Each structure stands twice: as structure tokens, then as C-alpha cells.
Amino acid sequence: MLAFFQRAAFDYFLIEANPENGLVADRTRQGSPASIAAVGMALTAYPVGVERGFMTRQEARERTLATLRFFWNSRQGPEPDATGYKGFYYHFLDMKTGRRVWNCELSTIDTALLFGGVIAAGAYFREDEPQEAEIRTLAEALYRRVDWAWALNGGAAVSLGWKPETGFISYRWLGYSEALLLYILGLGSPTFPLPAESYAAWLATYRWKTIYGQHFVYAGPLFIHQMSHVWIDFRDLRDAFMREKGLDYFENSRRATYVQREYAIRNPHGFAGYKAHCWGITASDGPGYSKRVIKGVKRRFYDYRARGAPYGPDDGTVSPWAAIASLPFAPEIVLPVLRYYHEIDLKDDNPYGFVASYNPTLTGRHHTGWVSPDHVGINQGPIPVMIENHWTGLIWNLMRQSPYIVTGLRRAGFTGGWL
């Protein structure tokens, strides 16, 4: 079952991509632009595809090289229609031209997710072969070009992004989030690094909570506890905060996964379907903004929203991929969820595996209720990679070889484990 869903999710990056420039569609909706985070997922998934026989090494080389050449040669500058600036890239790009769309932001976090893939590619393609040598050269050059210090905008913590029309976004990456990867990449830079003080400022904003008997750094959406782990094996690694608490981020994610399960068992809001083997509350598409009375209960539903447990928001929407991405942390409670989703046929004839999200509280065309019509690249990526990390640790082992990841972890104060 795992092998089937690993392959199905991987196929997104073969089909929903432009092989000429390596860009990957944000979602399956007609006319969708590329998401740079989805590109990072693709670059990370290609080594998995080679090792599992989903594509040849030559095919992976060509796709990876086309991607890195595009990002290296694309327009960098303050102009509104550029592809990037200061080594960062805009969140969404036109699939053909690669230029900024939707007046979107130059995204610090999505650039970090892109560079997780760039560094993984440079670590994987190590053969003495011209294309692989160029992949390594471009991966290093791209990473060295990012001006992480500029993204501080004079403050202690990293800004969420920048727009040519209005400048820096006022919000910064504070509070535990997927930005763990961002700070490690920024701290590891040999050219424009973040200062160690930026990581200390971030740690100072964590929220430590006890929920259902679990003591952990809190974040409601499950993806926050997974995203940085797609690339980095945090088992037995501890920064200053985790040394004080006596655990690591891997264990923290395991506890967050158990909180999700317990929330579904308790089901305080009485949503349909929630149970020990039906959970996965995270950032996802939803049925759309509306208020309805269902079986005598007033319900409010949302469109795309960062859903979380146990404090919400929650409208009964579940994302199967979010459960799969927790496989390495707690396989004993994740595998029963996958079996259940398989039994109720959540594939719905989709080519990429389970539907992205569904809501059994709402009736819809599917027997399980409302079903998301789209697949999303950033949701698909963790599926093949985290299944592989659970099985072989492939991407984790590759990233250990990166001197930039090692430097970033050490400058952040991490000790122990494989370091």
C-alpha cells in the first residue's frame, strides 16, 4: 500500500511539470502557475524516483539540470516582472516564462523550501559525469547567491517576504513553524549568513504547552511539525531550547501527531468521521466560506485555511497527506489511518493517490462527503519523501553530507546525534 501511494504521489512531479524549465504547477487546476516550493519538492523527490525505479537517473539528471539552469539564468532584480531578487524567488511563477505572477511576494519560506531541494540535488548527483558536475556547481552557486541577511530588514528575525511595490512585509518568522529549515539554511550560508542572534530571537517566541498529557512546542497545523523534517533528520539533535526541555524536534513531532489522534478521538465539536484512524488537520483547501445548520448544529466552513488541532480553526476538513507525512514519527498510529482511507476509497479515481482533503460532515458528490477537486504540489511532495525517509532515510542521509546544513545546525546551537 505504501509503495502504491509513494508512486502515485511521485507522479505529480512528472506530469504537472514543464520539463523545459523544471517548473512545477502549484496545483492541478487548469492554468495554475508554478510554486517554487513545489519545485523544491520535485528536486527532492527525483532521487527517490531514481532509487525506486520511477524514473531513470538520466531522466532525473535532465529534469534537475533544466530546473537549476532556469533558476540560475532567470532574471534577478527589483523589477516587478522579474523571477527573483537578492537570490530569493517569487512565490508563484508563470509556468512557461518563469516570471512573477499575481503580484505575489518574494517569499523567504518558499525560497527555503526550494533550496531544500536544490541542496538535496547537489548531494545526490555526485557521479564523475558532466551533467552531474554541472548540477553540483549550479546548486552551490544558487545557494551562495541568497542574501539571507538582507531579509532581516534591520530586525532580529527574518521577514516573511518583500514586494517591489511596497517593500518588506511587516510580519516576521516568529513562533515555532516550518521556518526551522529557513533559519538553518540562512545560518549555514558562507556568503550572506543570518547572525546567530536571529535564531535566538526565534526561539524566544516558542509556545510550550501540555495538551492531552503531551508536553511539546505547540503549533496547530500538522504540516508545521513535518515540513523541515522532509530534509533534516532531527533525531537526537538539540538546540538550546530542546536541551532545556530534554527532547528533540523529532520527538516533538511525534507528540504533535499523537495530539492530532487524541483530538480526533475526543472530537469535541462532533464532526462526522473523526476517530482514532481518521485525522490529518493541517493547512488545506476546504469546502468554501459558508454557514450551515447540519443536524441541528450551526457550522462554519472555510476555503483554504491553516487548520489546526486542538485549538482550531477546524471545520471538519481532513487531509490524508498530512497523516502520511507523519509516518516516520509514529508509524504505529499512521498506518491504521492509511488503511482506513484506503478502505473507504479516498482515491476517487485520482491519478495521484488519495484526495488532497475531504470533509465528511458535508454531503457531496463523493460517498465520503465534500472532496477537494485539486491536488497541490506542496502537499504531494512530503508523501514520497517521508515514506522513503521512513524506509531508508535516503534524503536525511543526503542532507547530512551538506556542509551548509551542518554549519547551519551548529551555528543554531544544535549538538548531539549525527552531528
C-alpha positions in Angstrom: 0.0 0.0 0.0 2.8 2.4 0.9 4.6 1.6 -2.3 1.5 2.3 -4.3 0.9 5.7 -2.7 4.5 6.6 -2.9 4.5 6.1 -6.7 1.1 7.8 -7.2 2.2 10.9 -5.3 5.6 11.0 -7.1 3.9 11.0 -10.5 2.6 14.6 -9.8 6.1 15.8 -10.3 6.5 14.0 -13.6 3.1 15.1 -15.1 2.4 18.5 -13.6 5.7 20.0 -14.6 7.3 21.8 -17.5 10.3 19.7 -18.4 11.9 22.6 -20.4 12.4 24.8 -17.3 11.7 22.4 -14.4 8.8 24.5 -13.0 6.0 22.5 -11.2 2.4 23.6 -11.0 1.2 24.8 -7.7 -2.0 22.7 -8.1 -3.8 20.6 -10.8 -6.3 23.4 -11.5 -6.2 24.5 -15.2 -3.9 27.5 -15.7 -2.2 27.1 -12.3 1.1 28.9 -12.0 4.2 27.3 -10.7 5.0 27.2 -7.0 8.7 27.5 -6.1 8.0 25.3 -3.0 6.6 22.6 -5.3 9.8 22.8 -7.4 11.8 22.2 -4.2 9.7 19.2 -3.5 10.2 17.9 -7.0 14.0 18.2 -6.8 13.9 16.3 -3.5 11.6 13.6 -4.9 13.7 12.9 -8.0 16.4 10.9 -6.1 13.6 8.9 -4.5 12.2 8.3 -8.0 15.6 7.0 -9.2 16.2 4.7 -6.3 12.6 3.3 -6.6 12.7 2.9 -10.4 10.1 5.5 -11.1 12.5 7.3 -13.5 16.0 6.7 -14.8 19.0 8.5 -13.4 19.4 10.2 -16.8 15.8 11.5 -16.7 16.4 12.8 -13.2 19.6 14.5 -14.3 17.9 16.2 -17.2 15.0 17.4 -15.2 17.2 18.6 -12.3 19.6 20.3 -14.6 16.9 22.1 -16.5 15.5 23.4 -13.2 18.8 24.6 -11.8 19.8 26.3 -15.2 16.4 28.1 -15.2 16.8 29.5 -11.7 20.4 30.5 -12.3 19.7 32.2 -15.6 16.3 33.7 -14.8 16.0 37.5 -14.2 17.1 38.7 -10.8 16.3 42.3 -9.9 13.9 44.7 -8.3 11.6 44.9 -11.4 8.0 43.8 -10.7 8.2 41.2 -13.5 11.4 39.5 -12.5 11.8 35.9 -11.3 13.7 36.8 -8.2 15.8 39.3 -6.3 18.8 39.0 -3.9 18.9 35.3 -4.6 15.3 34.8 -3.4 12.4 33.9 -5.7 8.8 34.9 -6.0 6.2 32.5 -4.5 4.4 31.9 -7.8 5.8 32.0 -11.4 4.4 31.7 -14.8 4.8 28.0 -15.9 6.2 29.0 -19.3 8.1 32.3 -18.9 9.1 31.8 -15.2 8.2 35.4 -14.4 6.3 36.6 -11.3 2.5 36.3 -11.3 -0.4 37.6 -9.2 1.8 40.4 -7.7 2.9 37.8 -5.2 5.7 38.2 -2.7 9.3 37.4 -2.8 8.9 34.6 -0.4 11.6 33.7 2.2 9.9 30.5 3.3 9.1 29.2 -0.1 12.7 30.0 -1.2 13.9 27.9 1.7 11.7 25.0 0.6 13.1 25.4 -2.9 16.6 25.3 -1.6 16.0 22.2 0.4 15.5 20.6 -3.0 18.5 22.4 -4.5 20.8 21.1 -1.8 19.4 17.6 -1.9 20.0 17.5 -5.7 23.6 18.7 -5.2 24.2 16.0 -2.6 22.6 13.2 -4.7 24.2 13.7 -8.1 27.9 13.0 -7.1 29.0 10.9 -10.1 32.0 11.9 -12.1 29.9 12.9 -15.1 29.5 16.3 -16.9 25.8 16.8 -16.1 26.1 15.8 -12.5 29.1 18.1 -12.1 27.1 21.0 -13.5 24.3 20.2 -11.1 26.7 20.4 -8.2 28.2 23.7 -9.4 24.8 25.3 -10.0 23.4 24.1 -6.7 26.2 25.7 -4.8 26.2 28.9 -6.9 22.4 29.3 -6.3 22.7 28.8 -2.6 25.7 31.2 -2.2 23.7 33.9 -4.1 20.9 34.2 -1.5 21.3 37.3 0.7 19.7 35.9 3.9 21.0 38.9 5.9 19.1 41.3 3.6 15.8 39.5 4.6 16.3 40.7 8.2 15.4 44.2 7.1 17.2 45.6 10.1 15.4 43.4 12.6 16.3 40.3 14.6 14.1 37.8 12.8 13.5 37.1 9.1 10.8 38.9 7.3 8.1 36.8 5.6 8.9 38.4 2.3 9.2 41.5 0.1 7.3 43.2 -2.8 8.8 45.6 -5.3 5.7 47.8 -4.9 5.6 48.1 -1.1 8.9 46.7 0.3 9.2 44.3 3.1 6.2 42.5 4.7 5.9 43.7 8.3 5.4 40.2 9.7 8.5 38.2 10.7 9.1 34.5 11.2 8.5 34.2 15.0 6.9 31.3 16.8 7.6 27.7 16.0 6.9 26.9 12.4 8.2 25.4 9.1 10.8 28.3 9.2 13.1 26.0 11.2 14.5 25.0 7.8 14.7 28.6 6.7 16.9 29.6 9.7 19.2 26.6 9.4 19.7 27.4 5.7 20.3 31.1 6.5 22.7 30.4 9.3 24.7 28.0 7.1 25.4 30.4 4.3 29.1 31.1 3.5 28.3 34.4 1.8 25.4 36.3 3.4 24.5 34.4 6.6 22.0 35.2 9.3 23.5 36.1 12.6 23.2 33.6 15.4 21.1 36.2 17.2 18.3 35.7 14.7 17.8 32.1 15.8 17.9 33.1 19.4 15.2 35.7 18.7 13.1 33.0 17.0 13.5 30.5 19.9 12.3 33.1 22.4 8.9 33.2 20.8 8.1 29.4 21.1 4.9 28.3 22.9 5.4 25.3 25.2 2.2 23.6 26.0 0.8 20.4 27.7 -2.2 19.0 25.7 -3.8 15.6 26.4 -0.8 14.7 28.5 1.8 15.6 25.8 4.4 18.2 26.6 5.7 19.9 23.4 6.4 23.0 21.4 2.9 23.8 20.1 1.8 24.6 16.5 -1.8 23.6 15.5 -1.4 22.7 11.8 0.3 19.3 11.4 2.4 20.4 8.4 4.5 22.7 10.7 5.7 19.6 12.5 6.6 17.9 9.3 8.0 20.3 6.7 11.5 20.8 7.9 11.8 17.1 8.7 11.4 16.3 5.0 15.0 17.3 4.6 16.7 17.1 8.1 16.9 14.2 10.5 16.4 15.8 13.9 16.6 12.7 15.9 18.9 13.3 19.0 19.8 16.8 17.8 19.1 19.5 20.3 19.3 23.3 20.2 19.3 25.4 23.4 15.5 25.2 23.8 15.3 21.5 23.3 18.3 20.8 25.6 16.4 22.6 28.4 13.2 20.6 27.7 15.0 17.3 27.3 13.7 16.3 23.9 14.3 16.9 20.2 12.2 18.1 17.3 11.6 14.6 16.0 10.1 13.6 19.3 8.2 16.9 19.4 6.6 16.0 16.0 5.8 12.5 17.4 3.9 14.1 20.3 2.1 16.5 18.0 1.0 13.6 15.9 -0.4 11.9 18.9 -2.3 15.1 19.9 -4.0 15.0 16.5 -5.1 11.5 17.0 -6.4 12.2 20.5 -8.2 15.3 19.3 -10.0 13.1 16.6 -10.9 10.5 19.3 -12.4 13.2 21.6 -14.0 15.0 18.7 -15.1 18.0 20.8 -17.1 19.6 18.0 -18.8 16.5 16.9 -17.6 16.4 13.3 -18.6 13.4 11.2 -15.9 10.8 10.6 -13.4 11.8 13.3 -12.0 8.8 15.1 -8.7 7.1 16.1 -8.0 6.3 12.4 -9.4 9.4 10.8 -7.3 12.5 11.3 -5.0 14.9 9.5 -5.8 18.5 10.3 -3.5 21.0 8.6 -3.3 23.8 6.1 -5.6 22.7 3.2 -8.3 23.6 0.8 -11.8 23.4 2.2 -15.5 23.4 1.1 -15.6 27.2 0.8 -16.7 30.0 3.1 -20.3 29.3 4.3 -22.5 28.9 7.3 -24.9 26.0 7.5 -27.1 24.2 10.0 -26.3 20.4 9.9 -28.3 18.1 12.0 -29.3 21.0 14.2 -25.8 22.3 14.7 -24.6 25.6 13.3 -21.4 25.1 11.3 -18.9 27.4 9.7 -16.8 26.2 6.8 -13.7 27.7 5.2 -11.8 27.7 1.9 -8.0 27.4 2.1 -7.1 27.8 5.7 -4.3 26.7 8.1 -6.5 24.4 10.1 -5.1 23.1 13.4 -5.8 20.9 16.5 -6.9 21.2 19.2 -7.5 25.0 19.1 -8.6 25.3 15.5 -9.7 26.6 13.2 -11.4 23.3 12.4 -14.4 22.8 10.1 -14.3 19.0 9.8 -11.9 19.0 6.8 -9.3 16.2 6.9 -6.1 15.9 4.7 -4.9 12.3 4.2 -1.5 13.5 3.1 -0.9 15.1 6.4 -1.3 11.8 8.2 1.1 10.1 5.7 3.8 12.7 6.2 3.8 11.8 9.9 4.8 8.2 9.1 8.4 8.4 10.3 7.3 9.9 13.7 4.6 7.4 14.7 4.0 4.6 12.2 2.1 2.6 14.8 -0.8 5.2 14.6 -0.3 6.4 11.0 -0.6 3.0 9.2 -4.1 2.3 10.6 -5.1 5.7 9.2 -3.8 4.9 5.7 -5.6 1.5 5.8 -8.8 3.2 6.7 -8.5 5.8 3.9 -7.7 3.0 1.5 -10.8 1.0 2.7 -13.2 4.0 2.2 -11.7 4.5 -1.3 -10.4 8.1 -0.9 -8.6 7.7 -4.2 -11.8 8.7 -6.0 -10.0 7.7 -9.3 -7.3 10.3 -8.8 -4.1 9.6 -10.6 -2.0 10.9 -7.6 -3.3 8.8 -4.7 -5.7 9.9 -2.0 -7.7 13.1 -2.5 -5.9 16.2 -1.1 -8.6 16.9 1.5 -12.2 15.9 2.3 -15.0 16.8 4.7 -17.4 14.0 5.8 -19.6 16.5 7.7 -20.7 17.9 4.3 -22.6 15.9 1.8 -21.2 16.0 -1.7 -20.7 14.1 -5.0 -18.4 11.6 -3.2 -19.7 9.0 -0.8 -17.4 10.4 1.9 -18.7 13.9 1.6 -17.1 17.1 0.2 -13.9 16.3 -1.7 -11.2 18.8 -2.9 -11.1 19.0 -6.7 -7.4 19.8 -6.7 -4.1 18.2 -5.8 -1.4 20.6 -4.5 2.3 20.2 -5.2 3.5 21.2 -1.8 1.1 18.6 -0.3 2.2 15.8 -2.7 5.9 16.3 -2.1 6.1 15.0 1.5 4.4 11.8 0.6 7.1 10.0 -1.4 9.9 11.6 0.5 8.7 10.9 4.0 7.7 7.3 3.1 11.3 6.9 1.8 12.8 8.6 4.9 10.8 6.1 7.0 12.1 3.1 4.9 15.7 4.1 4.2 16.4 7.6 5.4 17.5 8.5 1.8 17.0 12.3 1.9 18.1 12.6 5.5 21.3 10.8 4.7 21.9 13.0 1.7 21.4 16.2 3.7 23.9 15.1 6.3 26.5 15.4 3.6 25.9 19.1 3.0 28.4 21.3 4.8 25.9 24.1 4.7 23.3 22.1 6.6 25.9 21.0 9.2 27.2 24.6 9.6 23.6 25.9 9.9 22.8 23.4 12.6 25.9 24.1 14.5 25.5 27.9 14.3 22.0 27.5 15.6 23.4 25.7 18.6 22.5 22.1 17.8 24.6 19.3 19.3 24.3 15.6 19.6 23.1 12.8 17.3 24.7 12.5 13.9 26.4 15.9 14.3 
